[in-house]
Amino acid sequence: MSSAANTANTANSAANARTSSAEATAGSAARRAPRRRPGSLTHPSRTGLALVTPAVLFVVVFVFAPLVVAVYISLTDFPLIGDYDFVGFRNYSLAWSDRVFNEALFYTLLYTAIVTLPILVLGYTLAVVVRANRRGSTLLRTIFFLPYIVGLTTISFLTLLEAQPGSGAVNVVLETLGITDGTTAWLVDGPLATGLIIVMVIWAVSGLTMVLLMSGMQAIPREIYESAELDGAGWWRTERHITIPMLRRSIALSLVISVIGSLLAFTQFYILTQGGPGSETTTVVMAIYRRAFVDLQLGVSTAMSLILVLIIAVIAAVQFWLLREKD
């Protein structure tokens, strides 16, 4: 009994000694560790700040700083050449009362409303055709996306040549089909020029919508479609209740890009009609361009630009709100 008691006492003493040694070691390490001052950044925080800083500087230098300068210029009678004075909000009043600007804004909004839905529908249709990795899908994707790669400027110049009366391919094809006599002057008539530009733009930019929607479709798990097939769902029900709801973000992105691009339309109209005849096909960006570099009234044109930016921001916000994710 005495031997067992001695052994137990020895074990307890050893355990107490190890505990005391561990506590002493921990206390020494705590004393050696540097104390972090309140508010100081840890290593991961410093790394994150270093990674974010270039992007923040880029936004400040190339977005916020020019925006502040633009707001200042819009409050002056800046003539592009010569002295200028501070005029307050007079430029905004002149912009809202400018007949050409208002007509151009209405025309641009109408043009945007006409082209947006066809671009989305055609892009979705093309995405459905090429989303599966079947034989020939890669070639079809390239063909459908090629007009966007070529660029709207090049396509506009080609359209300018092919829309000429008598010699252009547009009139030759329509004459062959018996629709026209082959002498239609597409670009000197406001409604005809607008219709031709709308068809050209829908064909040229639907490839981008196709790519955006196709990438979203390919991210949807195949198991969901298999479950729908087992439940007896047809193609239309599958698209309506699975594909379209799960593409909400991709559709929202496509619509926002399409609407902003249409509201900022300039290249195709400048090349094909230069805003004519008269001002029938003058877009809002073209009206701003003329006020700045033809009339040399940079203050008024900058006020018009900021009004357009505000309109685009409101429309984009409404789109995101309508297409937001829902539970």
C-alpha positions in Angstrom: 0.0 0.0 0.0 2.8 2.3 0.9 4.6 1.6 -2.4 1.4 2.3 -4.4 0.9 5.5 -2.6 4.5 6.6 -3.2 4.1 5.8 -6.9 0.8 7.8 -7.2 2.5 10.8 -5.4 5.4 10.6 -7.8 3.1 10.6 -10.9 1.2 13.6 -9.5 4.4 15.5 -8.9 5.5 14.8 -12.4 2.2 16.0 -13.9 2.3 19.1 -11.8 5.8 19.8 -13.0 4.9 19.4 -16.6 1.9 21.7 -16.2 4.0 24.3 -14.5 6.6 24.1 -17.3 4.0 24.5 -20.0 2.5 27.5 -18.3 5.9 29.0 -17.9 6.6 28.4 -21.6 3.3 29.9 -22.7 3.9 32.9 -20.5 7.4 33.5 -21.9 6.0 33.2 -25.5 3.2 35.7 -24.7 5.8 38.1 -23.3 8.0 37.7 -26.4 5.1 38.2 -28.9 4.8 41.8 -30.1 1.6 43.5 -29.0 -0.6 44.6 -31.9 -1.7 48.2 -31.5 -5.5 48.8 -31.8 -6.4 49.6 -35.3 -3.3 48.2 -36.9 -3.6 45.9 -39.9 -2.9 42.2 -39.9 -0.8 40.6 -42.6 -3.9 39.4 -44.6 -5.4 42.9 -44.3 -2.3 44.5 -45.6 -2.1 42.1 -48.5 -5.8 42.7 -49.4 -5.2 46.5 -49.2 -2.2 46.2 -51.5 -4.2 44.2 -54.1 -7.1 46.6 -54.1 -5.1 49.8 -54.2 -4.3 49.8 -57.9 -7.9 49.3 -58.8 -9.0 52.0 -56.5 -6.4 54.4 -57.9 -7.5 53.5 -61.5 -11.2 54.3 -60.7 -10.3 57.5 -58.9 -8.0 58.8 -61.7 -10.0 57.6 -64.7 -13.6 57.8 -63.4 -14.1 60.1 -60.4 -11.6 62.8 -61.3 -12.9 63.2 -64.9 -16.5 63.2 -63.5 -15.6 66.0 -61.1 -14.0 67.9 -64.0 -17.1 67.3 -66.2 -19.4 68.6 -63.5 -17.3 71.8 -63.2 -17.2 72.3 -66.9 -21.0 71.9 -67.1 -21.3 74.8 -64.7 -19.3 77.2 -67.0 -19.6 78.6 -70.5 -16.5 76.7 -71.5 -16.0 77.4 -75.3 -13.3 74.8 -76.0 -11.2 77.8 -77.2 -10.9 81.0 -75.2 -11.8 82.3 -71.7 -14.8 81.1 -69.8 -17.0 82.1 -66.8 -19.0 80.4 -64.2 -22.7 80.3 -65.2 -24.2 77.9 -62.7 -27.0 75.7 -63.9 -27.8 77.7 -67.0 -26.3 75.0 -69.3 -28.7 72.4 -67.9 -31.6 74.8 -68.6 -30.3 75.3 -72.2 -29.9 71.5 -72.6 -33.5 70.8 -71.6 -34.9 73.5 -73.8 -32.8 72.5 -76.8 -35.1 71.1 -79.5 -32.4 69.1 -81.3 -31.3 67.5 -78.0 -34.8 66.6 -77.0 -35.7 65.1 -80.4 -32.4 63.2 -80.4 -33.1 61.8 -76.9 -36.6 60.7 -77.8 -35.2 59.1 -81.1 -32.5 57.3 -79.1 -34.9 56.0 -76.5 -37.2 54.7 -79.3 -34.4 53.1 -81.1 -33.2 51.4 -77.8 -36.8 50.1 -77.1 -37.0 48.6 -80.7 -33.6 46.8 -80.8 -33.3 45.5 -77.2 -35.9 42.6 -77.3 -34.9 41.3 -80.8 -31.2 41.2 -79.7 -32.2 39.2 -76.6 -34.5 36.8 -78.4 -32.0 36.2 -81.3 -29.1 35.8 -78.9 -31.1 33.3 -76.7 -32.1 31.3 -79.8 -28.5 31.2 -81.0 -27.3 30.1 -77.5 -29.8 27.3 -77.5 -28.5 26.1 -80.8 -24.8 26.0 -79.8 -24.9 25.4 -76.1 -24.4 21.6 -76.4 -21.0 20.3 -77.3 -22.2 18.5 -80.4 -20.3 18.2 -83.6 -20.2 21.5 -85.5 -21.1 23.6 -82.4 -17.7 25.3 -82.3 -18.0 26.3 -86.0 -21.5 27.7 -85.5 -20.4 29.6 -82.4 -17.6 31.2 -84.5 -19.9 32.1 -87.3 -22.5 33.6 -85.0 -20.0 35.6 -83.0 -17.9 36.7 -86.0 -20.0 39.9 -86.8 -19.3 41.2 -83.2 -15.6 40.5 -83.6 -15.5 42.3 -87.0 -16.9 45.3 -85.3 -19.7 47.8 -85.8 -17.5 50.3 -87.6 -16.5 47.8 -90.4 -20.0 46.5 -90.7 -21.3 50.0 -91.0 -19.0 50.8 -93.9 -19.9 47.5 -95.6 -23.6 48.4 -95.2 -22.9 51.8 -96.6 -21.6 50.2 -99.8 -24.2 47.5 -100.0 -27.2 49.9 -99.5 -26.4 52.0 -102.5 -29.3 52.3 -105.1 -28.9 50.1 -108.1 -25.5 48.5 -107.2 -25.8 47.5 -103.6 -26.4 43.9 -102.6 -29.5 45.0 -100.6 -31.3 46.4 -103.6 -30.1 43.6 -105.9 -31.5 40.9 -103.5 -34.8 42.7 -103.0 -35.2 43.3 -106.7 -34.5 39.6 -107.4 -37.3 38.7 -104.9 -39.6 41.2 -106.6 -40.0 43.3 -103.4 -38.5 46.6 -104.8 -37.3 47.9 -108.2 -33.7 48.0 -107.0 -33.4 51.8 -106.9 -34.4 52.4 -103.2 -32.3 55.1 -101.6 -32.2 53.6 -98.1 -29.9 56.1 -96.4 -31.7 59.4 -97.5 -35.0 58.4 -96.0 -35.3 58.6 -92.1 -37.6 55.6 -91.5 -35.9 53.4 -94.1 -32.4 54.3 -92.8 -33.5 53.6 -89.2 -35.0 50.2 -90.2 -31.8 49.3 -92.1 -29.6 50.3 -89.1 -31.8 48.3 -86.7 -31.5 45.1 -88.8 -27.8 45.6 -89.1 -27.3 46.2 -85.4 -29.4 43.2 -84.4 -27.4 40.9 -86.7 -24.1 42.4 -85.6 -24.4 42.3 -81.8 -26.6 39.3 -81.1 -23.4 37.2 -81.0 -22.3 38.8 -77.7 -25.7 38.0 -76.1 -25.3 34.5 -77.4 -22.0 34.1 -75.7 -23.2 35.5 -72.4 -26.3 33.3 -72.3 -24.5 30.2 -73.5 -22.0 30.5 -70.7 -24.8 30.7 -68.2 -26.6 27.7 -69.8 -23.5 25.6 -69.6 -23.2 26.3 -65.9 -26.6 24.8 -65.1 -26.1 21.3 -63.7 -27.1 18.5 -66.1 -28.8 16.6 -63.3 -31.6 19.2 -63.1 -32.5 18.6 -66.8 -32.3 14.8 -66.2 -34.7 15.1 -63.3 -37.1 17.2 -65.4 -37.0 14.6 -68.2 -37.8 11.9 -65.7 -40.8 13.9 -64.6 -42.0 14.1 -68.2 -41.3 17.8 -68.8 -41.0 18.8 -72.4 -38.5 21.2 -74.0 -40.6 24.3 -73.6 -41.5 23.6 -69.9 -37.8 22.9 -69.2 -36.7 26.2 -70.8 -39.5 28.1 -69.1 -39.1 26.7 -65.5 -35.4 25.8 -65.4 -33.2 27.5 -68.0 -34.8 31.0 -68.0 -35.1 31.4 -64.2 -31.5 30.1 -63.7 -30.3 32.6 -66.4 -31.7 35.6 -64.6 -28.2 37.1 -63.9 -27.0 36.5 -67.4 -30.1 37.9 -68.9 -29.8 41.0 -66.7 -26.2 41.5 -67.8 -27.1 41.1 -71.4 -30.0 43.5 -71.2 -27.9 46.1 -69.4 -25.1 45.9 -71.9 -27.5 46.1 -74.8 -29.5 49.0 -73.5 -26.4 51.0 -72.6 -24.9 50.3 -76.0 -28.0 51.4 -77.7 -28.3 54.6 -75.7 -24.7 55.5 -76.6 -25.2 54.6 -80.3 -23.1 56.9 -82.5 -20.8 55.0 -84.9 -23.4 53.3 -87.1 -25.5 56.5 -87.4 -22.5 58.8 -88.1 -21.2 56.5 -90.8 -24.4 55.7 -92.6 -26.6 58.8 -92.3 -24.6 61.5 -90.3 -27.8 62.2 -88.5 -29.8 63.0 -91.7 -31.8 63.6 -93.6 -32.0 66.8 -91.5 -31.9 65.5 -88.0 -34.3 62.5 -88.4 -31.6 60.0 -87.4 -29.6 62.1 -85.0 -28.9 60.2 -81.8 -28.3 61.9 -78.4 -24.6 61.2 -78.5 -24.4 62.7 -82.0 -26.2 65.8 -80.8 -23.8 66.1 -77.9 -20.8 65.7 -80.3 -22.1 68.5 -82.6 -22.7 70.9 -79.8 -19.2 70.3 -78.5 -17.0 70.1 -81.6 -19.1 71.9 -84.2 -20.7 74.7 -82.1 -17.8 74.7 -79.7 -20.1 75.0 -76.7 -18.4 72.5 -74.4 -20.2 73.6 -71.3 -23.6 72.9 -72.7 -22.5 69.6 -74.3 -21.0 68.5 -71.0 -24.3 69.3 -69.3 -26.1 67.2 -71.9 -23.6 64.3 -71.3 -24.3 64.4 -67.6 -28.0 64.3 -68.2 -27.5 61.3 -70.4 -25.4 59.6 -67.8 -28.1 60.1 -65.2 -30.7 58.7 -67.5 -28.6 55.6 -68.2 -28.0 55.1 -64.5 -31.7 55.3 -63.7 -32.6 52.8 -66.5 -29.8 50.4 -65.5 -30.9 50.6 -61.8 -34.5 49.8 -62.9 -33.3 46.9 -65.0 -31.3 45.4 -62.1 -34.2 45.9 -59.7 -36.7 44.2 -62.1 -34.3 41.3 -62.8 -32.9 40.9 -59.2 -32.6 37.5 -57.7 -35.8 36.4 -55.8 -36.2 33.7 -53.2 
